[in-house]
Amino acid sequence: MTEENTIMKKTNLFLLLSSGALLASCGCSPQTSSAATGLNPSSSSQPSSAPQSSAPSSASQSSEPSSVSQSSASSSEPEVSEFSSEPEVSESSDESEVSESSDESLASEDSSGEQTFTLYFKTASWWAEDNARSGIYLWHDTEKTTNAQWPGEVMESVSDSVWKFTLEDPSLYTNLIFTRLSPSDISDWGAKTINLAIADIDLNNPLYDISSQTTPIWGDPGVAGSWVAYNA
């Protein structure tokens, strides 16, 4: 009898488990008697609660942002100022204005467009004795051209001791000499300056001054002076 009871209990347990699994699949709770199973009600295999659905309780929120951030919508490029950062250029020129000088000592152009300039010569007191005049003799070293025969052309008197001469085309000559002339004709009166190179003439200092030579110098090599500024 004991063996038959054991087999019966195993059979009932198998049927109970099978029906429990079937009922669990359809969502039904099995109603079995503790007497049929021979088991203690506290040890029932009925689950304490229905299995929770694996489906989410609520619809998942969209992964897309609900709204676009206003800060990201705005352009990341910096605003361009309406005002230019470049410094304004003054209409007035910073260069110093060059005044137009009427000084005859500066080079100028004649009506034909050729450059001309005026030379000045200041004599010593002994040079001017007996109403002697001053002349200028110009020549070219290689071309052998001259402005006149020796002792040259008479210069224009500016004052008792200052004379001037306008050189029409400086390119024609390379050297010059100031000469002492007779008051009545163009003849050599025994005095002259040393040979002077035209290339050495500074137009800002167009006056050759020998006034400091108080002792007469006659003939060669001539009287030496210096080029200085001319003040009319």
ZIZIDA-V419226 format. One record per backbone hydrogen bond with DSSP energy under -0.5 kcal/mol. CO is the residue of the C=O (numbers start at 1). NH is the residue of the N-H. E is the energy in kcal/mol with one decimal. If there is no record, write none. Layout:
CO&NH&E ; CO&NH&E
//
This chain:
1&5&-2.4 ; 2&6&-1.9 ; 3&7&-2.2 ; 4&8&-2.7 ; 5&9&-2.6 ; 6&10&-2.1 ; 7&11&-2.3 ; 8&12&-3.0 ; 9&13&-2.6 ; 10&14&-2.2 ; 11&15&-2.6 ; 12&16&-3.1 ; 13&17&-2.6 ; 14&18&-2.4 ; 15&19&-3.2 ; 16&20&-2.7 ; 17&21&-2.2 ; 18&22&-2.0 ; 19&23&-3.0 ; 20&24&-2.5 ; 21&25&-1.5 ; 22&26&-1.1 ; 23&27&-0.5 ; 23&28&-2.7 ; 24&27&-0.6 ; 30&32&-0.7 ; 33&37&-1.5 ; 34&38&-1.9 ; 34&39&-0.8 ; 40&43&-2.0 ; 41&44&-1.5 ; 69&73&-1.9 ; 70&74&-1.4 ; 79&81&-0.5 ; 88&90&-0.6 ; 97&99&-0.7 ; 99&101&-0.9 ; 103&106&-1.4 ; 104&118&-0.9 ; 108&116&-4.1 ; 110&113&-1.9 ; 114&110&-2.3 ; 115&170&-0.6 ; 116&108&-3.0 ; 117&167&-3.1 ; 119&165&-2.4 ; 120&208&-2.8 ; 121&123&-0.5 ; 121&163&-2.6 ; 122&210&-2.3 ; 124&128&-1.4 ; 126&129&-0.7 ; 128&131&-0.9 ; 129&132&-1.1 ; 133&181&-2.8 ; 134&155&-2.7 ; 135&179&-2.2 ; 136&153&-2.3 ; 137&177&-2.0 ; 138&147&-1.5 ; 139&174&-2.4 ; 139&175&-2.1 ; 140&144&-1.2 ; 145&140&-1.7 ; 149&152&-3.0 ; 153&136&-2.1 ; 156&164&-2.5 ; 161&123&-2.6 ; 162&158&-2.9 ; 162&159&-1.8 ; 163&121&-2.7 ; 164&156&-2.6 ; 165&119&-3.2 ; 165&167&-0.6 ; 166&168&-0.8 ; 167&117&-1.5 ; 169&172&-1.9 ; 170&173&-1.5 ; 174&198&-2.1 ; 174&199&-0.5 ; 175&139&-1.7 ; 176&196&-2.5 ; 177&137&-2.8 ; 178&193&-2.2 ; 179&135&-2.8 ; 179&181&-0.5 ; 180&189&-3.1 ; 181&133&-2.2 ; 185&187&-1.6 ; 187&182&-1.6 ; 190&219&-2.4 ; 191&180&-2.4 ; 192&223&-2.6 ; 196&176&-2.2 ; 197&200&-1.1 ; 198&201&-1.6 ; 201&203&-0.6 ; 202&205&-2.2 ; 205&202&-0.5 ; 206&120&-2.5 ; 206&208&-0.6 ; 207&209&-0.7 ; 207&228&-3.0 ; 208&122&-2.6 ; 208&210&-0.5 ; 209&226&-1.3 ; 210&213&-2.0 ; 212&214&-1.5 ; 214&216&-0.5 ; 223&194&-1.8 ; 226&209&-2.9 ; 226&228&-0.5 ; 228&207&-2.4 ; 229&231&-0.6 ; 230&232&-0.6
//
